């Protein structure tokens, strides 16, 4: 068996040298051409440095809490006259006031839970 292996290597010596040389050269080329983890990290860090943000690209909400904005359904006036008062104002009952007070208390407690 050992003589067969020696005979094979002796007969195909040039082909084996070519394959081994090609393998070594390919390994060296891959070692230099593939980016290492350090260079990849440095490239990402450099890319992050080159990003420039303007104030217009950053969106900041007006209110940081979960309250929604008020949308008016009619044109607002600075003062009401007697006609506006009669048309829009309705005297609330005591039950409505108590229900409103309870709802406002719940809203206030939910708002206070959100405050850091």
Backbone as ProteinMPNN parsed JSONL, in Angstrom:
{"seq_chain_A": "XXXXXXXXXXXXXXXXXXXXXXXXXXXXXXXXXXXXXXXXXXXXXXXXXXXXXXXXXXXXXXXXXXXXXXXXXXXXXXXXXXXXXXXXXXXXXXXXXXXXXXXXXXXXXXXXXXXX", "coords_chain_A": {"N_chain_A": [[0.815, -1.193, 0.0], [1.875, 1.284, 0.836], [3.815, 1.601, -1.056], [2.335, 1.94, -3.331], [1.214, 4.459, -2.879], [3.51, 6.035, -2.793], [4.346, 5.66, -5.386], [2.251, 6.833, -6.786], [2.492, 9.568, -5.931], [5.049, 10.078, -6.915], [4.675, 9.753, -9.638], [2.765, 11.681, -10.286], [3.827, 14.159, -9.493], [4.232, 16.85, -10.388], [1.622, 17.736, -10.912], [0.486, 17.588, -8.333], [2.091, 19.46, -6.991], [1.286, 21.777, -8.311], [-1.463, 21.873, -7.553], [-1.237, 22.115, -4.729], [0.191, 24.512, -4.546], [-1.66, 26.259, -5.725], [-3.733, 26.068, -3.844], [-2.494, 27.147, -1.54], [-1.919, 29.762, -2.428], [-4.547, 30.676, -2.953], [-5.588, 30.612, -0.357], [-3.999, 32.543, 0.919], [-4.728, 34.797, -0.593], [-7.481, 34.994, 0.046], [-7.258, 35.529, 2.761], [-6.219, 38.105, 2.772], [-8.024, 39.541, 1.214], [-10.66, 39.287, 2.23], [-12.695, 41.186, 4.406], [-11.797, 41.939, 7.721], [-13.182, 41.442, 11.023], [-12.669, 43.646, 12.602], [-12.105, 45.705, 10.752], [-14.557, 45.853, 9.46], [-16.204, 46.72, 11.551], [-15.019, 49.204, 12.022], [-15.586, 50.462, 9.595], [-18.388, 50.616, 9.709], [-18.67, 52.295, 11.907], [-17.481, 54.611, 10.929], [-19.26, 55.185, 8.861], [-21.516, 55.841, 10.337], [-20.634, 58.186, 11.512], [-20.635, 59.893, 9.374], [-23.25, 60.536, 8.872], [-25.528, 63.124, 8.788], [-27.778, 64.899, 10.668], [-30.522, 67.009, 10.419], [-32.516, 69.475, 12.138], [-35.027, 69.329, 10.967], [-35.289, 66.734, 10.11], [-35.667, 65.25, 12.341], [-38.394, 64.223, 14.167], [-40.302, 65.612, 16.601], [-42.867, 65.195, 18.849], [-45.487, 67.52, 19.777], [-46.67, 67.254, 22.266], [-45.537, 65.262, 24.818], [-46.925, 63.301, 26.152], [-49.772, 61.024, 26.121], [-51.992, 62.491, 25.278], [-54.497, 63.602, 23.034], [-54.625, 65.961, 20.297], [-56.684, 68.936, 20.231], [-59.435, 69.374, 18.174], [-61.153, 71.819, 16.621], [-64.554, 72.313, 15.781], [-65.843, 74.465, 14.779], [-65.524, 77.95, 13.906], [-63.542, 79.776, 16.104], [-64.285, 82.254, 18.544], [-63.195, 85.231, 20.2], [-64.761, 86.381, 22.242], [-68.076, 85.731, 23.531], [-71.309, 86.618, 22.375], [-74.675, 87.475, 23.363], [-76.403, 85.976, 21.722], [-74.772, 83.865, 20.838], [-74.305, 82.671, 23.3], [-76.871, 81.756, 24.035], [-77.285, 79.958, 21.964], [-75.198, 78.026, 22.13], [-74.53, 77.401, 24.825], [-75.37, 75.229, 27.432], [-76.879, 74.612, 30.415], [-75.391, 72.447, 32.686], [-76.557, 69.461, 34.36], [-76.605, 68.267, 37.793], [-75.945, 65.562, 37.86], [-74.582, 65.251, 35.469], [-72.4, 66.899, 35.976], [-71.165, 65.521, 38.098], [-70.531, 63.109, 36.761], [-68.763, 64.111, 34.874], [-66.774, 65.081, 36.57], [-65.868, 62.669, 37.667], [-64.887, 61.374, 35.378], [-62.902, 63.2, 34.617], [-61.192, 62.941, 36.809], [-60.314, 60.297, 36.453], [-58.96, 60.595, 34.026], [-56.957, 62.397, 34.791], [-55.572, 60.855, 36.697], [-54.618, 58.81, 35.04], [-52.959, 60.329, 33.422], [-51.076, 61.247, 35.292], [-49.855, 58.853, 35.93], [-48.306, 58.418, 33.704], [-46.329, 60.288, 33.838], [-42.888, 60.698, 34.379]], "CA_chain_A": [[0.0, 0.0, 0.0], [2.75, 2.448, 0.911], [4.519, 1.721, -2.331], [1.375, 2.492, -4.293], [1.078, 5.894, -2.595], [4.751, 6.645, -3.25], [4.365, 5.618, -6.85], [1.287, 7.849, -7.241], [3.083, 10.891, -5.737], [6.197, 10.221, -7.81], [4.184, 9.861, -11.01], [1.968, 12.916, -10.46], [4.495, 15.159, -8.663], [4.011, 18.206, -10.903], [0.202, 18.068, -10.705], [0.301, 17.81, -6.89], [2.733, 20.737, -6.645], [0.411, 22.83, -8.833], [-2.653, 21.954, -6.694], [-0.856, 22.624, -3.412], [0.52, 25.931, -4.729], [-2.912, 26.983, -5.958], [-4.455, 26.111, -2.572], [-1.808, 28.092, -0.659], [-2.138, 31.111, -2.967], [-5.956, 31.025, -2.733], [-5.749, 30.875, 1.079], [-3.381, 33.84, 1.205], [-5.555, 35.827, -1.217], [-8.697, 35.154, 0.847], [-6.904, 36.148, 4.042], [-6.018, 39.541, 2.58], [-9.15, 40.202, 0.546], [-11.866, 39.315, 3.057], [-12.553, 42.17, 5.489], [-11.812, 41.369, 9.06], [-14.255, 41.956, 11.876], [-12.261, 44.967, 13.068], [-12.277, 46.693, 9.687], [-16.001, 45.998, 9.237], [-16.705, 47.565, 12.639], [-14.516, 50.564, 11.786], [-16.335, 51.026, 8.467], [-19.726, 50.96, 10.188], [-18.537, 53.457, 12.779], [-17.207, 55.75, 10.052], [-20.502, 55.486, 8.147], [-22.395, 56.524, 11.283], [-20.129, 59.539, 11.715], [-20.895, 60.726, 8.208], [-24.677, 60.864, 8.792], [-25.806, 64.444, 9.348], [-29.208, 65.08, 10.912], [-30.983, 68.38, 10.606], [-33.695, 69.498, 13.016], [-36.236, 68.986, 10.223], [-35.389, 65.285, 9.933], [-36.067, 64.646, 13.611], [-39.765, 64.599, 14.501], [-40.614, 65.624, 18.016], [-44.274, 65.564, 19.037], [-45.703, 68.709, 20.593], [-47.012, 66.821, 23.604], [-44.898, 63.964, 24.994], [-47.833, 62.323, 26.742], [-50.704, 60.425, 25.168], [-53.182, 63.307, 25.039], [-54.682, 63.952, 21.629], [-54.828, 67.382, 20.033], [-58.077, 69.374, 20.16], [-59.834, 69.816, 16.838], [-62.358, 72.625, 16.73], [-65.5, 72.058, 14.69], [-66.37, 75.737, 14.297], [-64.589, 79.063, 14.066], [-63.506, 80.238, 17.489], [-64.365, 83.7, 18.773], [-62.559, 85.662, 21.454], [-65.829, 86.552, 23.232], [-69.412, 85.332, 23.084], [-72.387, 87.574, 22.602], [-75.87, 86.841, 23.938], [-76.913, 84.996, 20.764], [-73.907, 82.684, 20.928], [-74.539, 82.059, 24.592], [-78.141, 81.028, 23.973], [-77.195, 78.866, 20.999], [-74.209, 76.995, 22.43], [-74.381, 77.034, 26.229], [-76.451, 74.467, 28.055], [-76.57, 74.441, 31.833], [-75.316, 71.012, 33.013], [-77.237, 69.005, 35.575], [-75.676, 67.794, 38.824], [-75.482, 64.225, 37.461], [-73.582, 65.454, 34.429], [-71.212, 67.46, 36.624], [-70.507, 64.436, 38.833], [-69.955, 62.189, 35.777], [-67.609, 64.8, 34.312], [-65.746, 65.111, 37.611], [-65.319, 61.318, 37.761], [-64.106, 61.135, 34.159], [-61.706, 64.038, 34.705], [-60.313, 62.342, 37.813], [-59.691, 59.131, 35.809], [-58.008, 61.103, 33.031], [-55.841, 62.973, 35.531], [-54.784, 59.769, 37.279], [-53.898, 58.154, 33.935], [-51.913, 61.257, 33.01], [-50.036, 61.25, 36.319], [-49.128, 57.573, 35.84], [-47.38, 58.502, 32.573], [-45.267, 61.251, 34.138], [-41.765, 59.992, 35.006]], "C_chain_A": [[0.861, 1.26, 0.0], [3.498, 2.652, -0.397], [3.595, 2.284, -3.404], [1.222, 4.006, -4.123], [2.325, 6.618, -3.074], [4.813, 6.694, -4.765], [3.415, 6.679, -7.418], [1.884, 9.249, -7.119], [4.257, 11.125, -6.685], [5.734, 10.457, -9.254], [3.507, 11.213, -11.268], [2.533, 14.065, -9.627], [4.18, 16.591, -9.135], [2.56, 18.642, -10.681], [-0.059, 18.36, -9.227], [0.921, 19.136, -6.456], [1.869, 21.906, -7.124], [-0.825, 22.993, -7.95], [-2.329, 22.536, -5.32], [-0.524, 24.115, -3.498], [-0.742, 26.771, -4.93], [-3.701, 27.116, -4.665], [-3.828, 27.141, -1.629], [-2.038, 29.526, -1.135], [-3.584, 31.577, -2.76], [-6.203, 31.352, -1.265], [-5.166, 32.234, 1.452], [-4.218, 34.974, 0.627], [-6.831, 36.059, -0.421], [-8.407, 35.838, 2.174], [-6.733, 37.66, 3.897], [-7.238, 40.248, 2.004], [-10.406, 40.27, 1.39], [-11.682, 40.332, 4.177], [-12.613, 41.473, 6.841], [-12.928, 42.003, 9.87], [-13.934, 43.38, 12.331], [-12.479, 46.027, 11.989], [-13.755, 46.909, 9.379], [-16.605, 46.911, 10.298], [-16.268, 49.013, 12.44], [-15.264, 51.229, 10.638], [-17.74, 51.439, 8.897], [-19.677, 52.213, 11.06], [-18.302, 54.723, 11.958], [-18.464, 56.171, 9.295], [-21.474, 56.218, 9.067], [-21.932, 57.952, 11.54], [-20.525, 60.453, 10.562], [-22.37, 61.094, 8.051], [-24.909, 62.199, 9.486], [-27.311, 64.607, 9.477], [-29.503, 66.556, 11.099], [-32.183, 68.359, 11.543], [-34.986, 69.109, 12.29], [-36.389, 67.477, 10.06], [-35.803, 64.579, 11.208], [-37.459, 65.148, 13.954], [-39.948, 64.509, 16.006], [-42.08, 66.015, 18.178], [-44.399, 66.775, 19.953], [-45.94, 68.33, 22.051], [-46.402, 65.436, 23.83], [-45.819, 62.893, 25.58], [-48.885, 61.907, 25.718], [-51.978, 61.232, 24.932], [-53.285, 63.647, 23.562], [-54.907, 65.454, 21.493], [-56.323, 67.687, 19.968], [-58.348, 69.863, 18.751], [-61.16, 70.566, 16.966], [-63.254, 72.389, 15.524], [-66.105, 73.351, 14.139], [-65.323, 76.815, 14.54], [-64.685, 79.603, 15.491], [-63.54, 81.762, 17.552], [-63.692, 84.019, 20.099], [-63.596, 85.795, 22.576], [-67.153, 86.098, 22.635], [-70.364, 86.504, 23.276], [-73.599, 86.799, 23.127], [-76.431, 85.755, 23.03], [-76.094, 83.705, 20.797], [-74.152, 81.931, 22.222], [-75.809, 81.209, 24.567], [-78.052, 79.826, 23.041], [-76.315, 77.721, 21.498], [-74.168, 76.554, 23.892], [-75.625, 76.323, 26.735], [-76.04, 74.208, 29.494], [-76.522, 72.95, 32.169], [-76.068, 70.691, 34.295], [-76.187, 68.514, 36.57], [-75.122, 66.413, 38.464], [-74.384, 64.34, 36.391], [-72.275, 66.006, 35.012], [-70.446, 66.374, 37.369], [-69.855, 63.432, 37.874], [-68.703, 62.802, 35.149], [-66.456, 64.837, 35.317], [-65.066, 63.745, 37.728], [-64.42, 61.012, 36.551], [-62.819, 61.951, 34.166], [-60.705, 63.476, 35.707], [-59.587, 61.126, 37.217], [-58.628, 59.572, 34.784], [-56.768, 61.661, 33.713], [-54.963, 61.885, 36.134], [-54.003, 59.015, 36.2], [-52.742, 59.022, 33.446], [-50.769, 61.26, 34.013], [-49.241, 59.95, 36.324], [-48.081, 57.61, 34.733], [-46.204, 59.428, 32.861], [-44.124, 60.507, 34.829], [-41.462, 60.51, 36.391]], "O_chain_A": [[0.598, 2.195, -0.756], [3.774, 3.787, -0.783], [4.036, 3.022, -4.285], [1.115, 4.74, -5.105], [2.234, 7.681, -3.687], [5.286, 7.671, -5.346], [3.734, 7.341, -8.406], [1.811, 10.039, -8.061], [4.441, 12.23, -7.196], [6.322, 11.252, -9.988], [3.663, 11.805, -12.336], [1.764, 14.871, -9.104], [3.886, 17.451, -8.304], [2.304, 19.786, -10.306], [-0.774, 19.312, -8.915], [0.341, 19.856, -5.643], [1.735, 22.908, -6.422], [-1.205, 24.118, -7.624], [-3.08, 23.366, -4.808], [-0.913, 24.891, -2.625], [-0.87, 27.86, -4.37], [-4.282, 28.17, -4.408], [-4.54, 27.918, -0.992], [-2.322, 30.408, -0.325], [-3.82, 32.74, -2.43], [-6.954, 32.278, -0.96], [-5.772, 32.987, 2.215], [-4.401, 36.003, 1.278], [-7.23, 37.207, -0.227], [-9.213, 36.633, 2.657], [-7.072, 38.41, 4.812], [-7.46, 41.427, 2.278], [-11.16, 41.237, 1.275], [-10.64, 40.35, 4.832], [-13.389, 40.54, 7.051], [-13.541, 42.984, 9.446], [-14.828, 44.22, 12.431], [-12.976, 47.117, 12.275], [-14.164, 48.028, 9.069], [-17.423, 47.776, 9.984], [-17.049, 49.939, 12.662], [-15.549, 52.425, 10.694], [-18.228, 52.494, 8.493], [-20.541, 53.084, 10.959], [-18.86, 55.778, 12.259], [-18.712, 57.361, 9.106], [-22.182, 57.122, 8.622], [-22.758, 58.837, 11.761], [-20.728, 61.652, 10.756], [-22.708, 61.89, 7.175], [-24.525, 62.378, 10.642], [-28.039, 64.467, 8.494], [-28.816, 67.256, 11.843], [-32.804, 67.311, 11.719], [-35.928, 68.619, 12.913], [-37.505, 66.988, 9.89], [-36.243, 63.431, 11.166], [-37.687, 66.356, 14.025], [-39.766, 63.449, 16.604], [-42.49, 67.068, 17.69], [-43.535, 67.027, 20.793], [-45.464, 69.009, 22.96], [-46.728, 64.51, 23.088], [-45.511, 61.704, 25.505], [-48.882, 62.385, 24.584], [-52.957, 60.685, 24.426], [-52.282, 63.944, 22.914], [-55.32, 66.126, 22.438], [-57.131, 66.803, 19.684], [-57.592, 70.663, 18.2], [-62.168, 69.99, 17.377], [-62.78, 72.28, 14.393], [-66.809, 73.32, 13.13], [-64.363, 76.614, 15.283], [-65.775, 79.851, 16.007], [-62.924, 82.457, 16.745], [-63.63, 83.182, 21.001], [-63.353, 85.381, 23.709], [-67.336, 86.08, 21.418], [-70.233, 87.28, 24.223], [-73.527, 85.583, 23.307], [-76.889, 84.72, 23.516], [-76.644, 82.604, 20.784], [-74.2, 80.701, 22.238], [-75.806, 80.069, 25.03], [-78.671, 78.793, 23.296], [-76.66, 76.555, 21.304], [-73.796, 75.413, 24.164], [-76.757, 76.747, 26.504], [-74.974, 73.649, 29.754], [-77.512, 72.249, 31.961], [-76.2, 71.526, 35.19], [-75.016, 68.365, 36.22], [-73.955, 66.126, 38.734], [-73.393, 63.611, 36.42], [-71.185, 65.622, 34.588], [-69.219, 66.31, 37.286], [-68.751, 62.955, 38.137], [-67.71, 62.111, 34.921], [-65.298, 64.646, 34.947], [-63.846, 63.663, 37.871], [-63.331, 60.458, 36.699], [-61.765, 61.455, 33.767], [-59.497, 63.532, 35.475], [-58.392, 60.942, 37.446], [-57.547, 58.989, 34.698], [-55.649, 61.423, 33.258], [-53.737, 61.984, 36.087], [-52.856, 58.626, 36.422], [-51.677, 58.512, 33.098], [-49.604, 61.275, 33.616], [-48.065, 59.951, 36.688], [-47.073, 56.908, 34.813], [-45.181, 59.35, 32.182], [-44.368, 59.756, 35.773], [-40.545, 60.017, 37.048]]}, "name": "protein", "num_of_chains": 1, "seq": "XXXXXXXXXXXXXXXXXXXXXXXXXXXXXXXXXXXXXXXXXXXXXXXXXXXXXXXXXXXXXXXXXXXXXXXXXXXXXXXXXXXXXXXXXXXXXXXXXXXXXXXXXXXXXXXXXXXX"}
